[in-house]
Amino acid sequence: GQPCCTERDGRALGDMRSQLQPLDARVIQREEVAPGLLRFCFAWRSAKLAPKLLPGEHLKVFAPNLVGEVPGQWCGKADPELGLPLVCRRYTPIASGEAWHDIVVEVITKTRASLDGGKFSRYAQTLDIGDTVSVSGPHGLYSYGGKNRFQRRAPFSGTEEVVSPSHVAMVASGVAVTTVIRLASAIAAESPAFSPPTMWLFLATDSVEAAAPHRKVLEGLVERLGPSRIRLSYTLERQGSSPQARHKSAPQGWPYAVGDLTDLLASAELPPTPSGSGGPSSQRLVLTFGAPATKKLCEDIPRSSGTALWHWNDELDD
């Protein structure tokens, strides 16, 4: 999950203001879907209390703050959340119902991030069925409004921009793939009468095991929709702490590429370059998710007046 209180938010450190007050939800399911990945199902007492999210919007989940092994630091750096009673992290649900949302938490251990690991990871590992958690939502400036309407709001004015592309490329790595799954599933569920865009997914992982639950959903969409509606390109990144990530060739059971997103974008087939004039009905929309480095990679994709590039994490809240 993305931190809620960082300098990247463009506001004072520790500012967790929201238009919505956090409400308690109950943990009704807990599952280790892959090594280092925990799925939680949060449920509210009634559908009226549950946050109503459009695909692509996210929840904030709150946890008690922790003190690092070194006073004033967390994982060897100055702790920007020092002194706060609570911290929060953002999670895009992978599935939702009238009164529940499913999220997947990546467990950042002390081995992966010395000396302290992940703050929310440590909290999540203590959660069990029946526990209560504090959650607020919906949050985020970007969403999918249905009927091929990708929406983003200006962070302060609230002015909305809508793009209805014929092709949409989504580029993500690691846990940011959960947002891609949410969007792709929503688009796939719509009737062809709404002229849904062809989806081009360019994804990266540093672990075969971590990618397994994502692949199950995405490969199911590919099988159901076919190449005219969705195309999936995946790569196993060489960098990383897992043994799988250090393979120079694809390990057993991995049918996709090995390399990084740069390699993948250079070698994979890209959505056709539009020939129109662009504007609100841009023919090609490129969406990037997660770290700013992902956006930077996509800025090199050939663009024309008919292509829009949105980074889903540019402004996470207004």
Secondary structure as the mmCIF struct_conf table of DSSP 4:
data_model
#
loop_
_struct_conf.conf_type_id
_struct_conf.id
_struct_conf.beg_label_comp_id
_struct_conf.beg_label_asym_id
_struct_conf.beg_label_seq_id
_struct_conf.end_label_comp_id
_struct_conf.end_label_asym_id
_struct_conf.end_label_seq_id
STRN STRN1 GLN A 2 PRO A 3
BEND BEND1 CYS A 4 THR A 6
HELX_RH_3T_P HELX_RH_3T_P1 GLU A 7 ASP A 9
BEND BEND2 GLY A 10 ARG A 11
TURN_TY1_P TURN_TY1_P1 LEU A 13 GLY A 14
BEND BEND3 GLN A 19 LEU A 20
STRN STRN2 LEU A 23 ALA A 34
TURN_TY1_P TURN_TY1_P2 PRO A 35 GLY A 36
STRN STRN3 LEU A 37 ALA A 43
BEND BEND4 ARG A 45 SER A 46
TURN_TY1_P TURN_TY1_P3 ALA A 47 LEU A 49
BEND BEND5 ALA A 50 ALA A 50
TURN_TY1_P TURN_TY1_P4 PRO A 55 GLY A 56
STRN STRN4 HIS A 58 PRO A 64
BEND BEND6 GLU A 69 VAL A 70
TURN_TY1_P TURN_TY1_P5 PRO A 71 GLY A 72
STRN STRN5 GLN A 73 TRP A 74
TURN_TY1_P TURN_TY1_P6 CYS A 75 GLY A 76
STRN STRN6 LYS A 77 ALA A 78
TURN_TY1_P TURN_TY1_P7 PRO A 80 GLY A 83
BEND BEND7 PRO A 85 PRO A 85
STRN STRN7 LEU A 86 TYR A 91
BEND BEND8 ILE A 94 ILE A 94
STRN STRN8 ALA A 95 SER A 96
BEND BEND9 GLU A 98 ALA A 99
STRN STRN9 TRP A 100 GLU A 106
TURN_TY1_P TURN_TY1_P8 LYS A 110 ARG A 112
BEND BEND10 ALA A 113 ALA A 113
TURN_TY1_P TURN_TY1_P9 SER A 114 ASP A 116
HELX_RH_AL_P HELX_RH_AL_P1 LYS A 119 THR A 126
TURN_TY1_P TURN_TY1_P10 ILE A 129 GLY A 130
STRN STRN10 THR A 132 HIS A 139
BEND BEND11 LEU A 141 LEU A 141
STRN STRN11 TYR A 142 TYR A 144
BEND BEND12 GLY A 146 ASN A 148
STRN STRN12 PHE A 150 ARG A 153
TURN_TY1_P TURN_TY1_P11 PRO A 155 SER A 157
STRN STRN13 GLU A 160 VAL A 163
BEND BEND13 SER A 166 SER A 166
STRN STRN14 HIS A 167 SER A 173
HELX_RH_3T_P HELX_RH_3T_P2 GLY A 174 ALA A 176
HELX_RH_AL_P HELX_RH_AL_P2 VAL A 177 ALA A 188
TURN_TY1_P TURN_TY1_P12 ALA A 189 ALA A 189
BEND BEND14 GLU A 190 GLU A 190
HELX_RH_3T_P HELX_RH_3T_P3 PRO A 192 PHE A 194
HELX_LH_PP_P HELX_LH_PP_P1 PRO A 196 PRO A 197
STRN STRN15 THR A 198 THR A 205
BEND BEND15 ASP A 206 ASP A 206
HELX_RH_AL_P HELX_RH_AL_P3 VAL A 208 LEU A 225
TURN_TY1_P TURN_TY1_P13 PRO A 227 ARG A 229
STRN STRN16 ILE A 230 LEU A 236
BEND BEND16 ARG A 238 ARG A 238
BEND BEND17 GLY A 240 SER A 242
HELX_RH_3T_P HELX_RH_3T_P4 PRO A 243 ARG A 246
BEND BEND18 LYS A 248 SER A 249
HELX_LH_PP_P HELX_LH_PP_P2 ALA A 250 PRO A 251
TURN_TY1_P TURN_TY1_P14 GLN A 252 GLY A 253
BEND BEND19 TYR A 256 TYR A 256
STRN STRN17 ALA A 257 VAL A 258
BEND BEND20 GLY A 259 GLY A 259
HELX_RH_AL_P HELX_RH_AL_P4 LEU A 261 SER A 267
BEND BEND21 ALA A 268 ALA A 268
HELX_LH_PP_P HELX_LH_PP_P3 PRO A 271 PRO A 274
BEND BEND22 GLY A 276 GLY A 276
BEND BEND23 GLY A 279 GLY A 279
TURN_TY1_P TURN_TY1_P15 PRO A 280 SER A 281
BEND BEND24 GLN A 283 GLN A 283
STRN STRN18 ARG A 284 THR A 288
BEND BEND25 GLY A 290 ALA A 291
HELX_RH_AL_P HELX_RH_AL_P5 PRO A 292 CYS A 298
TURN_TY1_P TURN_TY1_P16 GLU A 299 ASP A 300
BEND BEND26 ILE A 301 ILE A 301
TURN_TY1_P TURN_TY1_P17 SER A 305 GLY A 306
STRN STRN19 THR A 307 HIS A 311
TURN_TY1_P TURN_TY1_P18 TRP A 312 ASN A 313
BEND BEND27 ASP A 314 ASP A 314
#
